[in-house]
Amino acid sequence: MDYKIKKASLEDLEATAVLFDHYRVFYRQQSDIEKGKAFLKERFLNSESDIFLAVVNDKAVGFVQLYKLFHYTKLQKQWLLSDLFVHPDYRGKGLSVALIDRSKQWCEETGACGLMLETEKTNDIGNQLYPRCGFEYDAAHNYYHWWR
């Protein structure tokens, strides 16, 4: 299958928003393309994340979204691989791996020390994919959330 990985821009907002909505539904959120589109538009306009799209036959079929963080022991920039999604019709074709590889390349291009991510324990696909792509499971830390 021929595909390309491209850095998304505001021009790709519509296609990215559709995929982002599918991703949110995967995580049991109510579909809301317009709210997701507004969220992504703000990220684009404020340069708050970097998004790469997997494109097949001029159609965006997957994406990865990265947020800049800083690592306290390495004293360097790192990227949070926040969101990774490939449309179910295109899974099993290497697109997730290609998006992760592009994220690793982005680390090189931006002088970052690496990528970090978290996923739900129930995400069987991700929990098999990430170790295959060279990610190491960090059992030494607990991740906590505070929501207002």
N, C-alpha and C positions, 0 to 999 in steps of 0.2 A: 504494500500500500504506500503510495506516495503521500507525503505530508511535509509541512514546514512548521517550524516554531518561530513565531514572530513576537516582538515586543508590542504589547497593546498600547494604544493611545486613545484619546477621547473619541477619535473617529470610529473606534471599535466598541463604543459604549453599548449599543443595542445588542450586538452578538454576545458580548461579555455578560450583560445583564441577564440574558436568557439562560446561559450556562450557570451563572451565579445563583439564579433562582432554583434550578434543578439541584444544585449542590446543597442549598439551604433546606430544600424539601427532603433530601437524603438524610439530613440531620434533624428530621422531624419538626421543621419550622413550617409555618403556613406560607403558601406561595404568595409572593407580593413583588412582582417584577418592578413596578414603579418605585417602590421604596428601596429595593435593591439597586435600581438604576441610579437613584439619587445618592445612595451611599457610595457607589463606585465612582460617580461623577465627582463627588467631593474628594475622593482619594486621588483621582487623576488631576484635578485642578490644583490641589495643594501639594502635589508630588509626595504623597504620604505612603504610597506603595508602588511596587512594580509588578506588572502582570504580563505573563507570557501566554500566548494562545497556541494551541495545536490546531492547524488548519489543514483540512482535507478537501480537495476540489473547491477551493475558495470558501469553504464553510468552517467556521470556528466550531470545534467539537470537544475541546478541552481547554483547561486553563490552570495556571498556578499563580498564586498571589503571594508576594513577599513583602514583609515589613522590616525596616531597618531597626536593629537593636544594637546594643553594645555589650561585649562580654567582659565581666569584671576581673577575671583572672588573666585572660589573654590580652586585655587592654586594647582591644580592637573592635571594629565594627563586625557584626554578624547579621545574618538574615534569618528572620522567622518565616519558615515556610508555613504560612497560615492556612491556605486553602489550596487543595489539589482536587481536580474533578475532571473526569472524562465521561462523556455521554455514554450510557450503557450500550448503544449500538456500535460503539467504536472501541470498547474495552477488549483487552487480550491481544492488542496489535502493537504494543510497545510504546504507546503515546504517553502513558504516565511516566515511564522510564525516561523518555525523551524530554519531558517537561522537567523532571528532576535533574537530568544531565544539564539542561539549559540553566537551571537554577545554580548548579555547581559552577558552571562557566561564568555566571553573573558574579559569583563570589570572587572568582579570579579577576574579572574585569573591574570590580569595584574595590579590590583590596581587602575584602572581608575574610575573616578567619574561618567561616563555615556557615552551616545551616543548622537550625534547630527546629523541632516540630513536636507537636503533641497530637495524639489522636485518641479517640475513645477506645476503650478495651474491647468493645463489641465490633469495631471496624476490622473485620477479618481480612478484607482486601488490603487495607493499608498496613495492617500489622504483619502481613506476609511480604508486601512490596518493599517497605522501608529497609528491612535488614538485607534484602536482595540487592538494594541500591547502595549498600555500604553504611547505612545508619546503624549506630550502636544503641541498643536499649539501655536507658539510664535507670537502673533499679535503685540507685542510691538517693534519689531525690523524690520528694513528694511535691506535687504541684497543687497549689491552692488557688481559689478564685474568691474575689470579693466583688459583689455586684451591688450597686445601689438601686 
